[in-house]
């Protein structure tokens, strides 16, 4: 593979990732050496900087990320707010379904159902205002209880919670 093709591959990986990609991960995927990745990424970053377009490549932590130009931030914020529905991960959708059908529910109860920690997912759903703290459970420690919000209803096009489809029981082999 010639150097131009290698740069194109690295660029495509950063584009589809949407998140920082560590050099180690780039090595695993491409088979390129650390030195080669560093050199190719320096060229790519210079090309993007010289072009002065709407997208740049930046070095973050132990890797690289494709980001939008800071000078366009105010316009992009407007676009995100007006024209773009935030996509949710499978973990977020699963957690949101648990909250919607079992509310009010505590973090511990959510984690018992999911079988994994839900700290990050709950934080994300709170930031997106799809869930909120609706009170505290009257048990030792008084854990927070979560419920859905008006934004949740809007996101899913529901008038109220009664419009949620009925929850079906899972067969043992589906668990």
Short mmCIF file of the C-alpha atoms (twelve columns), coordinates in Angstrom:
data_MODEL
# 
_entry.id   MODEL 
# 
loop_
_atom_site.group_PDB 
_atom_site.id 
_atom_site.type_symbol 
_atom_site.label_atom_id 
_atom_site.label_alt_id 
_atom_site.label_comp_id 
_atom_site.label_asym_id 
_atom_site.label_seq_id 
_atom_site.Cartn_x 
_atom_site.Cartn_y 
_atom_site.Cartn_z 
_atom_site.pdbx_PDB_model_num 
ATOM 1   C CA . UNK A 1   0.000   0.000   0.000  1 
ATOM 2   C CA . UNK A 2   1.465   3.379   -0.981 1 
ATOM 3   C CA . UNK A 3   1.718   6.230   1.566  1 
ATOM 4   C CA . UNK A 4   -1.279  8.085   0.096  1 
ATOM 5   C CA . UNK A 5   -3.444  4.986   0.479  1 
ATOM 6   C CA . UNK A 6   -2.194  4.505   4.041  1 
ATOM 7   C CA . UNK A 7   -3.155  8.089   4.906  1 
ATOM 8   C CA . UNK A 8   -6.572  7.534   3.323  1 
ATOM 9   C CA . UNK A 9   -7.080  4.437   5.487  1 
ATOM 10  C CA . UNK A 10  -6.114  6.258   8.699  1 
ATOM 11  C CA . UNK A 11  -8.377  9.171   7.743  1 
ATOM 12  C CA . UNK A 12  -11.313 6.824   7.108  1 
ATOM 13  C CA . UNK A 13  -10.817 5.078   10.460 1 
ATOM 14  C CA . UNK A 14  -10.867 8.414   12.295 1 
ATOM 15  C CA . UNK A 15  -13.927 9.518   10.341 1 
ATOM 16  C CA . UNK A 16  -16.043 6.452   11.120 1 
ATOM 17  C CA . UNK A 17  -14.917 6.308   14.743 1 
ATOM 18  C CA . UNK A 18  -16.257 9.669   15.842 1 
ATOM 19  C CA . UNK A 19  -14.100 9.287   18.960 1 
ATOM 20  C CA . UNK A 20  -10.373 9.395   19.719 1 
ATOM 21  C CA . UNK A 21  -8.525  6.372   18.337 1 
ATOM 22  C CA . UNK A 22  -5.401  5.267   20.178 1 
ATOM 23  C CA . UNK A 23  -2.218  4.599   18.213 1 
ATOM 24  C CA . UNK A 24  -2.261  1.042   19.577 1 
ATOM 25  C CA . UNK A 25  -5.712  0.467   18.050 1 
ATOM 26  C CA . UNK A 26  -4.584  1.963   14.726 1 
ATOM 27  C CA . UNK A 27  -1.645  -0.474  14.787 1 
ATOM 28  C CA . UNK A 28  -3.953  -3.442  15.421 1 
ATOM 29  C CA . UNK A 29  -6.281  -2.514  12.574 1 
ATOM 30  C CA . UNK A 30  -3.733  -1.437  9.962  1 
ATOM 31  C CA . UNK A 31  -0.579  -3.344  10.833 1 
ATOM 32  C CA . UNK A 32  1.423   -0.094  10.511 1 
ATOM 33  C CA . UNK A 33  4.259   0.618   12.958 1 
ATOM 34  C CA . UNK A 34  4.010   3.315   15.615 1 
ATOM 35  C CA . UNK A 35  6.574   5.426   13.772 1 
ATOM 36  C CA . UNK A 36  4.728   5.055   10.481 1 
ATOM 37  C CA . UNK A 37  1.400   6.014   12.075 1 
ATOM 38  C CA . UNK A 38  2.973   9.034   13.786 1 
ATOM 39  C CA . UNK A 39  4.560   10.188  10.533 1 
ATOM 40  C CA . UNK A 40  1.432   9.651   8.420  1 
ATOM 41  C CA . UNK A 41  -0.776  11.353  11.006 1 
ATOM 42  C CA . UNK A 42  1.582   14.360  11.141 1 
ATOM 43  C CA . UNK A 43  1.215   14.677  7.349  1 
ATOM 44  C CA . UNK A 44  -2.568  14.347  7.554  1 
ATOM 45  C CA . UNK A 45  -2.801  16.919  10.348 1 
ATOM 46  C CA . UNK A 46  -0.655  19.343  8.313  1 
ATOM 47  C CA . UNK A 47  -2.814  18.810  5.188  1 
ATOM 48  C CA . UNK A 48  -6.012  19.485  7.136  1 
ATOM 49  C CA . UNK A 49  -4.492  22.549  8.839  1 
ATOM 50  C CA . UNK A 50  -3.227  23.986  5.522  1 
ATOM 51  C CA . UNK A 51  -6.630  23.437  3.912  1 
ATOM 52  C CA . UNK A 52  -8.274  25.328  6.811  1 
ATOM 53  C CA . UNK A 53  -11.610 23.616  6.236  1 
ATOM 54  C CA . UNK A 54  -14.384 22.676  8.605  1 
ATOM 55  C CA . UNK A 55  -12.677 19.536  9.918  1 
ATOM 56  C CA . UNK A 56  -9.282  18.999  11.545 1 
ATOM 57  C CA . UNK A 57  -7.358  16.064  12.945 1 
ATOM 58  C CA . UNK A 58  -5.980  16.568  16.442 1 
ATOM 59  C CA . UNK A 59  -3.704  14.548  18.676 1 
ATOM 60  C CA . UNK A 60  -5.467  13.601  21.906 1 
ATOM 61  C CA . UNK A 61  -4.197  11.520  24.819 1 
ATOM 62  C CA . UNK A 62  -2.472  8.566   23.133 1 
ATOM 63  C CA . UNK A 63  -4.185  8.843   19.773 1 
ATOM 64  C CA . UNK A 64  -5.946  10.997  17.215 1 
ATOM 65  C CA . UNK A 65  -9.423  12.344  16.577 1 
ATOM 66  C CA . UNK A 66  -11.235 14.068  13.746 1 
ATOM 67  C CA . UNK A 67  -12.951 17.231  15.054 1 
ATOM 68  C CA . UNK A 68  -14.821 20.201  13.660 1 
ATOM 69  C CA . UNK A 69  -13.176 23.599  13.423 1 
ATOM 70  C CA . UNK A 70  -13.742 25.658  16.589 1 
ATOM 71  C CA . UNK A 71  -14.549 28.737  14.492 1 
ATOM 72  C CA . UNK A 72  -17.715 27.006  13.253 1 
ATOM 73  C CA . UNK A 73  -18.931 26.002  16.713 1 
ATOM 74  C CA . UNK A 74  -21.842 28.427  16.994 1 
ATOM 75  C CA . UNK A 75  -23.314 27.269  13.674 1 
ATOM 76  C CA . UNK A 76  -22.815 23.594  14.420 1 
ATOM 77  C CA . UNK A 77  -24.483 23.926  17.828 1 
ATOM 78  C CA . UNK A 78  -27.532 25.364  16.109 1 
ATOM 79  C CA . UNK A 79  -27.542 22.481  13.623 1 
ATOM 80  C CA . UNK A 80  -27.280 19.877  16.349 1 
ATOM 81  C CA . UNK A 81  -30.098 21.422  18.366 1 
ATOM 82  C CA . UNK A 82  -32.458 21.953  15.437 1 
ATOM 83  C CA . UNK A 83  -31.821 19.246  12.908 1 
ATOM 84  C CA . UNK A 84  -30.326 16.256  14.563 1 
ATOM 85  C CA . UNK A 85  -31.795 13.644  16.805 1 
ATOM 86  C CA . UNK A 86  -29.211 12.191  19.148 1 
ATOM 87  C CA . UNK A 87  -28.606 8.526   18.479 1 
ATOM 88  C CA . UNK A 88  -28.563 6.269   21.498 1 
ATOM 89  C CA . UNK A 89  -26.313 3.272   22.084 1 
ATOM 90  C CA . UNK A 90  -27.773 -0.171  22.738 1 
ATOM 91  C CA . UNK A 91  -26.827 0.175   26.416 1 
ATOM 92  C CA . UNK A 92  -28.600 3.542   26.609 1 
ATOM 93  C CA . UNK A 93  -31.724 2.166   24.912 1 
ATOM 94  C CA . UNK A 94  -31.738 -0.860  27.215 1 
ATOM 95  C CA . UNK A 95  -31.372 1.303   30.316 1 
ATOM 96  C CA . UNK A 96  -33.989 3.746   29.068 1 
ATOM 97  C CA . UNK A 97  -36.457 0.897   28.488 1 
ATOM 98  C CA . UNK A 98  -35.869 -0.372  32.028 1 
ATOM 99  C CA . UNK A 99  -36.471 3.099   33.468 1 
ATOM 100 C CA . UNK A 100 -39.560 3.662   31.304 1 
ATOM 101 C CA . UNK A 101 -41.253 0.399   32.271 1 
ATOM 102 C CA . UNK A 102 -40.127 0.166   35.907 1 
ATOM 103 C CA . UNK A 103 -40.066 3.806   37.063 1 
ATOM 104 C CA . UNK A 104 -39.410 4.988   39.644 1 
ATOM 105 C CA . UNK A 105 -36.307 2.797   39.824 1 
ATOM 106 C CA . UNK A 106 -32.923 3.013   41.540 1 
ATOM 107 C CA . UNK A 107 -29.501 2.599   39.949 1 
ATOM 108 C CA . UNK A 108 -28.985 -0.640  41.910 1 
ATOM 109 C CA . UNK A 109 -32.260 -2.050  40.563 1 
ATOM 110 C CA . UNK A 110 -31.275 -1.084  36.999 1 
ATOM 111 C CA . UNK A 111 -27.868 -2.734  37.421 1 
ATOM 112 C CA . UNK A 112 -29.470 -5.868  38.860 1 
ATOM 113 C CA . UNK A 113 -31.652 -6.175  35.751 1 
ATOM 114 C CA . UNK A 114 -28.854 -5.332  33.283 1 
ATOM 115 C CA . UNK A 115 -26.143 -7.272  35.089 1 
ATOM 116 C CA . UNK A 116 -23.558 -4.522  34.500 1 
ATOM 117 C CA . UNK A 117 -22.627 -1.123  35.908 1 
ATOM 118 C CA . UNK A 118 -24.826 1.654   34.579 1 
ATOM 119 C CA . UNK A 119 -22.984 4.752   35.863 1 
ATOM 120 C CA . UNK A 120 -21.933 6.084   32.463 1 
ATOM 121 C CA . UNK A 121 -25.206 5.276   30.744 1 
ATOM 122 C CA . UNK A 122 -27.273 6.937   33.483 1 
ATOM 123 C CA . UNK A 123 -25.032 10.005  33.380 1 
ATOM 124 C CA . UNK A 124 -25.462 10.218  29.596 1 
ATOM 125 C CA . UNK A 125 -29.245 9.846   29.802 1 
ATOM 126 C CA . UNK A 126 -29.377 12.517  32.530 1 
ATOM 127 C CA . UNK A 127 -27.250 14.889  30.411 1 
ATOM 128 C CA . UNK A 128 -29.566 14.347  27.449 1 
ATOM 129 C CA . UNK A 129 -32.519 15.005  29.761 1 
ATOM 130 C CA . UNK A 130 -34.190 11.717  28.794 1 
ATOM 131 C CA . UNK A 131 -34.351 10.694  32.464 1 
ATOM 132 C CA . UNK A 132 -34.334 12.629  35.730 1 
ATOM 133 C CA . UNK A 133 -34.119 12.022  39.462 1 
ATOM 134 C CA . UNK A 134 -37.726 11.761  40.640 1 
ATOM 135 C CA . UNK A 135 -37.096 11.179  44.332 1 
ATOM 136 C CA . UNK A 136 -35.310 8.991   46.832 1 
ATOM 137 C CA . UNK A 137 -36.249 5.502   47.947 1 
ATOM 138 C CA . UNK A 138 -37.187 5.134   51.618 1 
ATOM 139 C CA . UNK A 139 -34.503 2.538   52.395 1 
ATOM 140 C CA . UNK A 140 -31.095 2.848   54.083 1 
ATOM 141 C CA . UNK A 141 -28.837 5.103   52.033 1 
ATOM 142 C CA . UNK A 142 -31.871 6.742   50.391 1 
ATOM 143 C CA . UNK A 143 -30.783 5.987   46.805 1 
ATOM 144 C CA . UNK A 144 -31.989 8.185   43.975 1 
ATOM 145 C CA . UNK A 145 -34.922 6.984   41.928 1 
ATOM 146 C CA . UNK A 146 -35.054 7.682   38.207 1 
ATOM 147 C CA . UNK A 147 -37.941 8.300   35.848 1 
ATOM 148 C CA . UNK A 148 -38.458 9.484   32.291 1 
ATOM 149 C CA . UNK A 149 -38.941 13.104  31.215 1 
ATOM 150 C CA . UNK A 150 -41.000 15.132  28.789 1 
ATOM 151 C CA . UNK A 151 -37.961 15.027  26.459 1 
ATOM 152 C CA . UNK A 152 -38.152 11.208  26.563 1 
ATOM 153 C CA . UNK A 153 -41.748 11.361  25.350 1 
ATOM 154 C CA . UNK A 154 -40.817 13.840  22.607 1 
ATOM 155 C CA . UNK A 155 -37.820 11.762  21.501 1 
ATOM 156 C CA . UNK A 156 -39.995 8.680   21.011 1 
ATOM 157 C CA . UNK A 157 -43.058 10.560  19.741 1 
ATOM 158 C CA . UNK A 158 -45.279 9.569   22.668 1 
ATOM 159 C CA . UNK A 159 -48.104 11.584  24.191 1 
ATOM 160 C CA . UNK A 160 -47.697 9.853   27.551 1 
ATOM 161 C CA . UNK A 161 -46.339 6.625   29.051 1 
ATOM 162 C CA . UNK A 162 -49.581 4.761   28.386 1 
ATOM 163 C CA . UNK A 163 -48.571 4.763   24.706 1 
ATOM 164 C CA . UNK A 164 -45.538 2.565   25.424 1 
ATOM 165 C CA . UNK A 165 -45.955 -0.835  23.795 1 
ATOM 166 C CA . UNK A 166 -46.839 -3.583  26.280 1 
ATOM 167 C CA . UNK A 167 -43.840 -5.225  27.865 1 
ATOM 168 C CA . UNK A 168 -43.622 -8.893  27.008 1 
ATOM 169 C CA . UNK A 169 -42.195 -11.547 29.260 1 
ATOM 170 C CA . UNK A 170 -38.953 -13.097 28.048 1 
ATOM 171 C CA . UNK A 171 -38.614 -16.817 27.701 1 
ATOM 172 C CA . UNK A 172 -35.773 -18.344 29.796 1 
ATOM 173 C CA . UNK A 173 -33.675 -18.962 26.661 1 
ATOM 174 C CA . UNK A 174 -33.905 -15.249 25.776 1 
ATOM 175 C CA . UNK A 175 -32.400 -14.161 29.084 1 
# 
